[in-house]
Amino acid sequence: MPEDFWGILIPPLVGKSFYTLKRGREFRVEEMSDTYLLIVTSARHPRRLSRKELEGAWVALTHRGALTWQQIWQQFSEFHSAYVAAILARMPGVEHRLNPITLIYREA
Protein backbone atom coordinates (compact mmCIF):
# COMPACT_ATOMS: atom_id res chain seq x y z
CA MET A 1 0.00 0.00 0.00
CA PRO A 2 2.80 2.57 0.67
CA GLU A 3 4.08 1.93 -2.87
CA ASP A 4 0.64 2.80 -4.25
CA PHE A 5 0.55 5.90 -2.09
CA TRP A 6 3.93 7.28 -3.16
CA GLY A 7 3.92 5.95 -6.70
CA ILE A 8 0.29 6.54 -7.68
CA LEU A 9 -1.42 9.03 -5.34
CA ILE A 10 1.40 11.52 -4.76
CA PRO A 11 2.67 12.31 -8.31
CA PRO A 12 -0.56 14.05 -9.46
CA LEU A 13 -0.20 16.53 -6.56
CA VAL A 14 2.88 18.18 -8.07
CA GLY A 15 1.98 21.64 -9.27
CA LYS A 16 -1.21 21.83 -7.20
CA SER A 17 -2.09 24.19 -4.38
CA PHE A 18 -3.51 23.14 -1.02
CA TYR A 19 -4.71 24.89 2.12
CA THR A 20 -3.93 23.95 5.70
CA LEU A 21 -7.05 22.70 7.43
CA LYS A 22 -7.07 24.91 10.52
CA ARG A 23 -5.76 28.25 9.28
CA GLY A 24 -6.45 27.95 5.57
CA ARG A 25 -2.90 28.92 4.60
CA GLU A 26 -2.04 28.13 1.02
CA PHE A 27 0.94 26.02 0.01
CA ARG A 28 1.97 24.48 -3.28
CA VAL A 29 3.54 21.12 -4.04
CA GLU A 30 6.50 21.99 -6.23
CA GLU A 31 8.47 18.79 -6.66
CA MET A 32 8.64 15.12 -5.75
CA SER A 33 11.63 12.82 -5.36
CA ASP A 34 12.02 9.26 -4.13
CA THR A 35 12.48 10.54 -0.58
CA TYR A 36 10.58 13.80 -0.18
CA LEU A 37 7.87 16.14 -1.39
CA LEU A 38 8.96 19.76 -1.75
CA ILE A 39 6.30 22.33 -0.88
CA VAL A 40 6.43 26.11 -0.88
CA THR A 41 4.39 27.92 1.76
CA SER A 42 2.35 31.09 1.26
CA ALA A 43 5.32 32.97 2.76
CA ARG A 44 7.46 31.42 0.00
CA HIS A 45 9.40 29.21 2.36
CA PRO A 46 10.39 25.83 0.92
CA ARG A 47 9.73 22.80 3.10
CA ARG A 48 10.65 19.18 2.52
CA LEU A 49 8.08 16.66 3.70
CA SER A 50 9.80 13.33 3.95
CA ARG A 51 8.35 10.27 2.32
CA LYS A 52 8.59 8.61 5.73
CA GLU A 53 6.39 11.31 7.34
CA LEU A 54 3.71 11.10 4.68
CA GLU A 55 3.69 7.33 4.22
CA GLY A 56 3.75 6.67 7.95
CA ALA A 57 0.72 8.87 8.51
CA TRP A 58 -1.08 7.38 5.47
CA VAL A 59 -0.53 3.80 6.64
CA ALA A 60 -1.73 4.70 10.15
CA LEU A 61 -4.81 6.45 8.77
CA THR A 62 -5.78 3.59 6.46
CA HIS A 63 -5.24 0.97 9.17
CA ARG A 64 -6.87 2.81 12.07
CA GLY A 65 -9.62 4.51 10.09
CA ALA A 66 -9.00 7.88 11.74
CA LEU A 67 -6.05 10.06 12.63
CA THR A 68 -5.98 13.39 14.47
CA TRP A 69 -3.65 16.30 13.78
CA GLN A 70 -2.16 15.72 17.22
CA GLN A 71 -1.35 12.09 16.36
CA ILE A 72 0.31 13.21 13.12
CA TRP A 73 2.30 15.79 15.09
CA GLN A 74 3.32 13.36 17.86
CA GLN A 75 4.00 10.26 15.79
CA PHE A 76 4.97 11.28 12.27
CA SER A 77 5.74 14.93 11.61
CA GLU A 78 6.57 17.31 14.42
CA PHE A 79 7.38 20.24 12.11
CA HIS A 80 5.10 19.64 9.11
CA SER A 81 1.94 18.15 10.59
CA ALA A 82 -0.39 20.84 9.19
CA TYR A 83 0.87 20.17 5.66
CA VAL A 84 0.76 16.40 6.07
CA ALA A 85 -2.85 16.61 7.31
CA ALA A 86 -3.87 18.87 4.42
CA ILE A 87 -2.34 16.54 1.83
CA LEU A 88 -3.86 13.40 3.35
CA ALA A 89 -7.26 15.13 3.53
CA ARG A 90 -7.25 15.23 -0.29
CA MET A 91 -6.58 11.52 -0.75
CA PRO A 92 -9.32 9.22 -2.08
CA GLY A 93 -11.60 7.94 0.66
CA VAL A 94 -10.52 10.58 3.19
CA GLU A 95 -12.85 13.06 4.88
CA HIS A 96 -11.90 15.51 7.58
CA ARG A 97 -13.39 17.26 10.58
CA LEU A 98 -12.08 20.57 11.87
CA ASN A 99 -12.62 20.62 15.63
CA PRO A 100 -10.44 18.83 16.51
CA ILE A 101 -8.76 18.24 13.16
CA THR A 102 -9.41 14.60 12.40
CA LEU A 103 -8.92 12.65 9.20
CA ILE A 104 -11.34 9.78 8.59
CA TYR A 105 -10.62 7.06 6.06
CA ARG A 106 -13.28 5.02 4.34
CA GLU A 107 -12.08 2.80 1.53
CA ALA A 108 -12.67 4.46 -1.80
C-alpha positions in Angstrom: 0.0 0.0 0.0 2.8 2.6 0.7 4.1 1.9 -2.9 0.6 2.8 -4.3 0.6 5.9 -2.1 3.9 7.3 -3.2 3.9 6.0 -6.7 0.3 6.5 -7.7 -1.4 9.0 -5.3 1.4 11.5 -4.8 2.7 12.3 -8.3 -0.6 14.0 -9.5 -0.2 16.5 -6.6 2.9 18.2 -8.1 2.0 21.6 -9.3 -1.2 21.8 -7.2 -2.1 24.2 -4.4 -3.5 23.1 -1.0 -4.7 24.9 2.1 -3.9 24.0 5.7 -7.0 22.7 7.4 -7.1 24.9 10.5 -5.8 28.3 9.3 -6.4 27.9 5.6 -2.9 28.9 4.6 -2.0 28.1 1.0 0.9 26.0 0.0 2.0 24.5 -3.3 3.5 21.1 -4.0 6.5 22.0 -6.2 8.5 18.8 -6.7 8.6 15.1 -5.8 11.6 12.8 -5.4 12.0 9.3 -4.1 12.5 10.5 -0.6 10.6 13.8 -0.2 7.9 16.1 -1.4 9.0 19.8 -1.7 6.3 22.3 -0.9 6.4 26.1 -0.9 4.4 27.9 1.8 2.4 31.1 1.3 5.3 33.0 2.8 7.5 31.4 0.0 9.4 29.2 2.4 10.4 25.8 0.9 9.7 22.8 3.1 10.6 19.2 2.5 8.1 16.7 3.7 9.8 13.3 3.9 8.3 10.3 2.3 8.6 8.6 5.7 6.4 11.3 7.3 3.7 11.1 4.7 3.7 7.3 4.2 3.7 6.7 7.9 0.7 8.9 8.5 -1.1 7.4 5.5 -0.5 3.8 6.6 -1.7 4.7 10.1 -4.8 6.4 8.8 -5.8 3.6 6.5 -5.2 1.0 9.2 -6.9 2.8 12.1 -9.6 4.5 10.1 -9.0 7.9 11.7 -6.0 10.1 12.6 -6.0 13.4 14.5 -3.7 16.3 13.8 -2.2 15.7 17.2 -1.4 12.1 16.4 0.3 13.2 13.1 2.3 15.8 15.1 3.3 13.4 17.9 4.0 10.3 15.8 5.0 11.3 12.3 5.7 14.9 11.6 6.6 17.3 14.4 7.4 20.2 12.1 5.1 19.6 9.1 1.9 18.2 10.6 -0.4 20.8 9.2 0.9 20.2 5.7 0.8 16.4 6.1 -2.9 16.6 7.3 -3.9 18.9 4.4 -2.3 16.5 1.8 -3.9 13.4 3.4 -7.3 15.1 3.5 -7.3 15.2 -0.3 -6.6 11.5 -0.7 -9.3 9.2 -2.1 -11.6 7.9 0.7 -10.5 10.6 3.2 -12.9 13.1 4.9 -11.9 15.5 7.6 -13.4 17.3 10.6 -12.1 20.6 11.9 -12.6 20.6 15.6 -10.4 18.8 16.5 -8.8 18.2 13.2 -9.4 14.6 12.4 -8.9 12.7 9.2 -11.3 9.8 8.6 -10.6 7.1 6.1 -13.3 5.0 4.3 -12.1 2.8 1.5 -12.7 4.5 -1.8 
